[in-house]
Every structure is written in structure tokens, then in C-alpha cells.
Amino acid sequence: MTSQRHHHTLLTKQTNNNTRQKRIWDLLRHLPTFMFRFLRLLSFVFFLLPAFVVFLYHYFACDRIAVYYGLKGAIGENGERMWLSRHYLDMYGSRTHVNGNTTEKKKKPVVIFLTGGAWIIGYRMWGCLLARALVPFGILVIIPDYRNFPKVNIKGMVDDVDMSIQWVLDHVEEYGGDGKRVVLVGQSAGAHIGGVVVAKKVLDWIRQQQQQQSYQRGQGGNEEDCRHLKSTYSPHQLCGFITTSS
């Protein structure tokens, strides 16, 4: 009985040694492939580095101001304070004069651009190259930030974008923009979120019209506020909605 146990122990040790050796051999066998791919990644980063430097320089040196569009001094449900909030937007072109004309006070058309990012890595900084292309033509470009998953679900993202649009329509003329010429543009996940916002605003407007017609016919109506969104702007205040790669 003792010899059988000893023999079984030896077999187990030998099997473990063989397994360990096999794993080591597999690692060594794949090491050249790993090193090749790692060096390829480093070279990719190296060759793109000049473009990243230009991108960062433009973002921090261009005509851009960051504005908080959320509730002043608010503390969110997760205890996040205003200065740590994602409720900021970047405004490009508020100080730029077209063709060097510093006396012209004509209001600028406005583009609200919603960046993509798979609902996970979206950030307002990603849209600065679009602003770089549009600002020289006298367009005020506004890129709002919004919270991502898993911090919030799609409802939280929609609420953030809706609140930023309300802020733009209420305050954009203070920065030289034309509140009557505002176009919403969304890219990828931003296009999806913007589409949901526009659809809900239209549904809210239709419901409001139906309630008004009911009151006019003397049928009364539902006094309860059943709006999808808390904002008060009308969908007619947006001149258009453009989506890309969505």
C-alpha cells in the first residue's frame, strides 16, 4: 500500500514537471511573435507622436474656452463636485475674427458637436480638429462633454447632452453665437445620443400639442408632466441634425 502511494506521488510530480516545462516552452516559443508585435506597436506610437504633439498643441493653444453647463455648485448622486464634473463644454471661435475684421459684430452660426467613443471613452477633446477646420469660416463650434458608461447608462448620457443643448440655446449669444442658427452634429456614439435627444424632444412637442388641442376642445388634459426630458427648448430651435459614422 505504501509503495503504491509512493509510486502515485512520483507520477504526480513527474506530470507536474512535464506540465511546467510545457508551459515554459510555449512561452519561449511565442516570445519572438510577442516581441515583434510589441516593437510594431512602439513604432506605430513613435511615428504618430508628431501628430499627437500637434493635436495637443492646438487643443491648448487655440481659441478655446471651457464652460460649465451643469448646475452651479451641484453635487451629483455619486458625490462628484462641480470642478470634477464631466458637465463642461469646449467653445471654439468666440474670440476669432474672420479675415482679421475686428469691427464686424455679426453673430456666428453655431455647431454643437457630440463626439463618439463607444459610449465608454467619449471626451470633448476628440472634436478639436473639427473645430480647427470650421472656426476659420466664422463658425462657433461647441463640443459638450458627457458622462460615459459605466458611470451612467444611456439615460444619463442623454440627460447630459440635453442639458448642454439647453445651455447653448440660452447663453450662446453671450459669446457671439447666433441662437437662431444652431445645428446639432453627432459622430458615432454621439450621433446615437443626439438622435435619442432629438427624438424625445419631438415626442415631447407632439404630446404638448395634443394636450393644447384637448384644452381648446374643452376636453381637459393630463395635468401630470409626462415629458421625456427636463429641458424647455423646442426642437424647432435646432436648424438641423447631422450624423456621421453612426
N, C-alpha and C positions, 0 to 999 in steps of 0.2 A: 504493500500500500504506500509506504514511504517512498519507494523507488519510482512508483507511478507519479506521485506528486512532484518529485524532483524532475522527472522527465518532462512533465507538463510545464513546469516552471521554465525549464531550459527552452522548450519550444516557444513559449510566450515571449521570452526575452529575445530569441532569435527573430521572431516575427516582428517585434517592435523595432529591432535594429534594422531589419530589411526595409520596414516602412519609413523609418527616419532617413535611411540612406537614399531611398527612392525620392522622398520629398526634396532632399538636398540636391540630388541630381536634376530633378525637374526645375528647381530654381536656377541652377547653374546653366541648364540647357536653354532657358528662356532669358537669361541675363543679356545676351547680345541684342535680342529684339527689344527688350526694355530700354537698354542704353540708346539704341538707335532712335526709338520713339521719343525718349526724353531729350536727346540732343536736337531732334527735329522740332520739338516744342520750344526749346530755348532759342533756336534760330528764328522761329516764327515770331516770338516775342521781340527778339533783337531787331529784326527788320521792320517791325511795326512800331517800334519805340519812337522814331521821329514823328510819326503821325500822331501818336498819343501825346507827345510833348506839345505839338501844335494845337491839338484839341484842348488840352488843359490850359495852355496859354490863352487861347481865345476865350474859354469859359470864364477865366478870372480877370481878363483884361478888357473885355468888350463892354459895350453899353448895356449893362445888365444890372438890375436891382432885384433883390429878393424881398417879397412882401408876404406877410402872414395873412391868410384869408379865413382862418378859423375864428373861434370865439376868443376874444381877448382875455388873457389870464386864465383860460379854462384849464381844468384838469380832467383828462379823459377817464374813461371807465377803467383803464389799466394804470391810472395814476400818472400818466405822461403829461408833463407841463408844456407850456407854450413853446419854450425855447428848445425843447426836444421833439416837437411835433413834426409830423410829415405834412401838416397843413400850411405849406409855403408854396409860393409860385415864383417863377423867374419871369421878369418882364424885360424884354429886349427892345431897344429902339426908342425909349421915351426921351432920350437926350440927343438922338441922331437927327441931323438936318439933311434933307435930300439936296444934292448938288451944292452943298455949302450955304444954302439960303437960310440965314439965321433970323430973318424977319417974318417969314411966312408962318402964320398961325393956323394953317389948315389942319383939321383933325384927321388923324390917320386911320385907315381901315385896320381892323383887329383880327388876328388869327389866334384862336385858342387851340393849342396842340397838345393832345394826350399821347404820351409816349407808351410804347409797348414794354414787354418784359415778361411775358408768360404769366402774368398776374403774380409773379414771385419776385422779380428783380427790377421792376419798373422804377425809374427815377427821373426827375425833371432834367437832370444834366444831359440825358441822352439826346435831347432835342436841340442842343445848342447849334449844331451845324445847319439845321433847317432855319433857325433864326439868322444865322450868318448869311444865308442866301436871300432871305426876304427883307431884312431890315434896310439894306441899301435902296430898296424900291419904295421906301416910305411906309412900310407896314409895321405895325406894332404887334410883336409876337409874344404871347403869354403862354407859359408852359407850367401848368399846375402839377404839384406832386400829389400823390395819394397813397394811402396805406396799402400794403401788399399782404398776400396770404403767407403764413398762417396767422398773422396778427389780426386780420379781419377776413370775412368771406366776401363774396361778390357784392352783397348788400352794403357793406361798409365802404367798399371802393366806389360804388355808385353814389352813395351819400356824399363822399368826399368830393367827387367830380361835380356833382350837382351844386354843392356849396361853393365851389370855386367859380362856377359859371355865374352864380348869383352875385358873387363879389365883383366879378369883372363887369357885369352889366350895371352894377351900382356905382362903381368907382373908376372905370376905365377913362372917363373923360377928364378926371383929375390929372391923368398922366399923358394927355394929348391924344387919346384914342377917341374914335367915333362910336358911341354906344349904339348907333343905328346901323352900323356896318360891321357886325361881328359874325365870323364864320368859325364853326367848330370842326376841327380836323382830328382824326384818330388814326393811330397806326397799330396794327396787330391787336394786342390785348386792350390797348387804349381805344381802338375802334369799337371793340365789343362793348366796353364800359360806356363809351359815349353813345352807342346805339341804344343801349338799355335806358340811359338817361333820357334821350330824345323820345323814345317810345313811351316811357312812363309819363313824360310831360305832356305828350299829345293825348294820352288816355285821360290824364287829369283834366285837360282842357275840354275834351269831349264830354266828360262827366259833368263839368261845371256848366257847359252849355245846356245839357239836358236838364239839369236842376233849374236853371233860369227859365227855360221853356215851361217847365212844370209849374213854377210860380206864376208865370204870366197867364197860364190857363186856369189858375186858381186851384190847382190840384195839390199845392203844397210840395214838399220835398223832404228828403232825408237831411235833417239838421246835423247829423254826425259828419265830421270831417273825415272823408274816406280817401284823401289824396295819397298817392303813392310816395310823393316826395314833399319835403317841408318847404321847399323854395317857393317864391311867389312870382317869379318871372314867367312870361308867356312864351310858348315855343315859337311864336311869331317874331320874337325879338332876335332870334338867330336867323341870319340870312341864308344859312346853308349848313349842311353836314357832309363832310367828305371823309371817306375811309380809304386806307391804304393797307395792303398786305394783311387783310383781315379775313 
